[in-house]
Each structure stands twice: as C-alpha cells, then as structure tokens.
Amino acid sequence: MGKNYVLLYYCYSKIEDPWEFREYHHQLCLDLDLRGRIIIASEGLNGTVSGSRDSCEEYMDAVLSDVRFSHTEFKVDENDTPVFEKLHVRVKPEIVRSSLHHIDPNQRTGGYVAPEEFRQILKEENEDTVVLDVRSNYEHHIGRFKNAITLDIDNFRDFPRKISELEQYKDKKVITYCTGGVKCEKASAYLLEQGFENVHQLHGGIIKYGLEAKGEDFEGKCYVFDNRIVKEVNSINPTVISKCYVTGRPSDRMINCANPHCNKHIPMSEKGAEVYNGCCSEACMNSPEVRPYNGTGFYQKKMNGYSPYKGAKRRKEETS
C-alpha cells in the first residue's frame, strides 16, 4: 500500500453561496474517500485533507479547475498512516478565525518571500529585518524560526492586541510566518494598515519552507492540526527547544493532557508522562473524568455514530 498524501492549502476568493458550495465540496471529498478539515466562508476556503495519492491528485485538479481557486497552492506531504479519521466540511464566518473581518488579502497584503530567499535572510541576521511568528503560544513553544519574535497569544484573534508591542519594529523590514500562510495574509495586511511600511510574509509558511528549503534554522518541530500533533521540518540542523512540562528536561514530544477538562497542548517526555499518567499535574490526574493514558497523548474524539456522510446532501445509500 502506498503512502498517504496530506494536503494543506487555502485560497482567499469570493464564494457567493458558501452553503451551496459546501454541499458540492463535501460530496467531492466523499467521492474521493478523503478525510480532514475544510472551512468554507464567503472569503474563500482553507483546508487540510489526506487520502491516497490518486484521490489527492484528483482533488487538487478539481479545486484548481474552478476559476475562483485556480491560484491555490497546495503543500503536499506524505505520511505512512492516515492523519485524520473524520471528514468535516464546515461553513464559518472566516477561513481562519481572527478579529480582522474587514481585511481582504486580495486587496492588500504583505509581499511574498520565497523559502530559499527566506533561508538566506535567516543566515544574514540583519538587524534591520525582523522575523515575526503570528501563531499561538502552544505552537511557537514547540518550534519556531531562529531569532524569531513570538507573541504571548492563545489565539490568532488576539494578534491585533499586540500591535503596541510591535511598534518598535515599525522602521524595519518585517517578515511574518505561520504554519501554512493563511494567517499571515491577514496579519501582514493588518500591519500595513497600522502604518508598517515594509511588511512581507513567508510564502507557504513553515510547511512549504520545510519542503523546499529542508527547514534549515527552524528550531524544534512544527505544530500541525492533525493526528500527528507535531511534524519534523528541519533535516539540516534540527534542534530541540521545548522542555517537558513535568520534568523540565528537553523534549519535543507534544501531547494533550489526559484530563479532558484541561486538555492542554504541552511538550511532555515519556518519562514526564509516567509521573501523572499523561496529565500535566496531580490535580488533573485525580480528575474523575481523566482519560486512560494511551502512550501517545492524542485522544480522538468519540465517534458517537459518526459517518462522513452526515450532513451530505446525498446520503451513502443514494450514491451506492
């Protein structure tokens, strides 16, 4: 059996009827036996899906054949096992949750910096250039670019609140980055709106940089939104920058706390996990609803009768 493809992509493009498009797109994924998460909004689509090579290639062809999404760039990765168990195609107000509803990246956004150019910029360490991570704490704690500026935020929607902290870099060249690029489209546009003049963004984010520049000078691992939790992107000079939440020892192994009411995304070594049975603290370990630690620290939500055909316009029996 061949490897599974994992596709990461987004496209800011006007969708007149997101609900109608959602019906079509859900059925397309069902027909191709894909799993993953896709967000559809009037401003475009944003997704990560996985399946067989043939199915993923057919899916990419279908998306690119739509004139609205013909400029979509897919980051294509491989994995030995499926990285999703479910398929969710949802309509939401935005394709990435932010507090920047008024911004249209198609009107104005930061210029793109290609991975190879970005690699050279990292090497130069020019004091007139700053690299800005626009991701959340749990993401940049496990991995980030060398010398990057990070923000103390729990969600991307908190990004605008940090603008006062960034004022000191207003006269510098600012290059933003995120996992796949979708957040940077709005983050860089917002910086331009706030009077930053020399704003750019890493094209395709960390994932594209790992594929094209072998991840050089990315320290740690990249948090991903699938069953893998984290992904190695640096094959040149990999390092470990995170520490086990329990033992304090270096560890880039990421888990969810076994207490579902906590569910923290935290680095935790196998030794650390033994202390509180996969929990972050004694209090969480003693929770009456604590989940049995399964050795991975990833807890798939209960299927509860889940079917990928749920919500589809045409049910399974109608298409068989």
N, C-alpha and C positions, 0 to 999 in steps of 0.2 A: 504493500500500500504506500502511495506517495505521501509526501509531506502536505500538511495543510497550509494554505495561504492565509495570511492575516492582512487585511486591507485597512488603512487609516486614511481618511480623506475628509475634506469639507469643501463647500462652494457657496460663496455669497452670490445669490442670484434670485431675482424676484420670482416667487411662486404665487400665482393669483389665487388658487384654491388649495391650500395646504392639505385639507382633509381629503379632497378628491385625489390629490397626488399620493397621499399616504396609502389609500386603498390600492392604487396601482403598484406602488413600490413594495408594499407588504406582500402582495401576490407574487411579484417578481422574485423576491427573496425566498418565498415558499417553493416556487417552481424550481429554483436553483439549489434548494436544500442548504441555505445559508443560515448562520446564527450570528447574533451580535446585537449591537445597539445603534439605532439610527434615529436622529432627531430631525424633524421637518418643521420649518417655520416659514412665514411669508418672506423672510430674508434669505432663505436657502436651505441647505441640508448639511448635516455633519454626522459622520458615522464611523464605526469600526466593525467590520464583519469578518467572518472566517468560514472557510469551506474548502472543498477540493480545488486544485489548480484550475481545472476546466471550468468549474462553476464560477470561480472568482474572475477568471478572464472574461467569461460571458457577461458577468455582472458589470465589469468595468466598461465593456463595449456598449452595453445598454445605457449606462449613465452618460458616457461620452457622446453617444449618438443623439442625445437630447441637446438641442442648441443652447438651452439655458445652462447646461452643465458641461459644455464641450471643453472648457478650460480647467476642469477639475484635475488636480494632481493626486494620484494615488501613491501612498507609501506602501510598498509590498514587502512583507516579511514572510518567513517560513517558520513553522513550528511542527514538532513531531506529533503532537496531540492537539485536539480541538481546544481553543481558548475560551469558547463560550458554550453554554449548554442550552441557552434560550435565545429566542429572537424577539426583540421589542422594536417596533417602529412607532414612534410617538410624535404627535403634533404638540409643539410648545411655542411660547411667545418669541423665543430666540434660539439659535442653534448652539449658543454657548451662554449659559446664564451669566448675566452681567447687570450693571446698573447704567449701561450705556446704550439704551434703546434708541436714542436719537442718532447714533453714529451709523453711517453707511460706508463700509470699507471700499465700495465701488466708486464712491465719490472722492475719498481721500484716505490714504493710509501710508504707513512708512514704507520706504523703498526696500526692495528685497536684497539681501546679502546671500550669495550662494555659499554652500557648505565649504568649498575649497577656499574661497576668499575669507570666510569667517575663521577657518583654521589658521590662516596667515595672520589675521588680526589678533588672535589669541597669542600667537607666538611673539608678536611685536610688543605687546603690553604697553601700548601708547597711553600716556596719562591723559591725553585729550579725547580718548574713547572709553566709554563705559559699556559694560555688558549687563543688561538688566533681566533678571528672571521674574516673569509675571505670574508664576504658578504659586500654589498654596504651600503652606508650611510643610505638610506631610510629604509633599513632592520634592521640594528642594532640600529637605533634611536628608533624604536618602541618596540624592545625586544632583549635581549642578556643575556648570562650567567653571573652570579655574578663574578665580578672582571675580566672579560674578557678584553683582549686588542682588541681595534677596530681600523680600518684603515679609513682614510679620502679618500674614493674612491667612484666614482659614478658608476663604472662598474668593474666587476671582471678582465677584461683585464688590468686594471691599477695596479693589485696586484704586478707585478714584480718591479714597480717603487718605491715601499715602502720597498724594501729589506734593504736599508741602515738604515731605522728606526728600523728594527728588529735585526740588528747586535748585539745589546746589550744583546740579549737573546740567543746568539749562544752557550753558555755553559750550557744552561738549557734544561730541557725536554719541548718540545713544542707540544701542542695538538691543532690541528686545528679543526674547526667545521663550518658547513654551514647548509642550510635547510634540505637537504636530503642526502648529502655526495658526490655528483658528483664534486663539485668544489674542495673539499678537496683532492680528488685523485691527481689532478694536482698541487694544492697549496703545499701539503706536499712533493710531488716528486720534485718540484722546490726548496723548502727549502733544501732538501737533496743534490740536485745538486749544490747549493750555499755554501755547506760546513757545514750546520747544521747537526749534527750527531744523535741527539736524538729526532726524529720527529715522531709524531703519529697523528691519526685522530679519531674523534668520529664516531664510526660505525653507519651509517644510519642517521647521523645528528640530528638536533633538533626534527624532526618528530618522529624518532624511539625512541629517548630519552623520548619524551612525552608519547609514547605508553607503553614503558617498565619500565620507572623509574618515571612515573607520572609527569615529568617535574620539579622536585624539584630543586630550586635555579635558574631556568630560570626566569629572571625578565622581565616583560612586556608580550607582545604577539609576536607570530611568523608571520612574513610576508609570505603570500603564494601567488602563482601565479594563482589564480582563482577568481571567483566572490566574495569569502568571504573576500578577501584582507588580513585580519589577522585572526589568529586562536589561541585560548587559548590552551596552552600545559601544564601549571603548575596547578595541582589540589592539591598540598601540601601546598605551601606558596606563592601564587600569589601576585604580586605587580604591580604597575603602575609606569613606569619610564619616560614615554614621557609626553610632555606638549603640550597643544593646541597651534597651530601655531598663532592663533589670540589673544586668551585671556591670554595665559601663564599659564593657570590652568592645573592640571594633567588630562590627557586624553589618553586612548589607542585606541581611535576610529580613524581609518585610512580612509582617503578619497583621491580622486583626485580633484584638483582644477577644478571648473566648466568652467574655460576658457580653451578650447581645445588646445590653443597655449602655454599654461603654463603646465597644466595637472600634476602639482607637486603631488607626493605621500607624504602626510603630515598628522600628527596627528591633528584632529580637533574635538572639542566637539560639541554637538548640539547647545549650546549657541554661540560658536565661528562661527559656520556655518551660524547663523542668521545674523551676522554682515555684511558679504559681499555676502550673498545669495550663500553660498557654494564655494566662491572664497577665495584665500589667501590674496587678497589685493583689495583696491578700484580700482586700475588700471585694474586688471583682471575683476572685477565686471562690469566695464564700457566697456569692450571689445564688439564690435558689434556682435561677434560670440559666446558670452557666452551661455553655455547650461543652460536650466532651472534646478535649483537645485531640485533633486528628493528625498532628505531626506536621501539617502544612501551614496552619494558621489562616487558611482560606475556607470560608464557610458559605457554600452555595445555599441561597435561599431555597426553602422547601418548594417542591414542585406544585403541591396543592392542586393537582389535577391540571397542571399547565399543559397547554397544547400550543404549538406555534401557529395553529390555525385560528386560535381565539382572536377575535377582532377582525378576521379577514372577511372580505365581502363574500367571497366564495368559500364555502366550507370544504373540508377534505373530501367528504363524500360526494360533493358536487363536481370535483375535479378529478376523481379517480376513474 
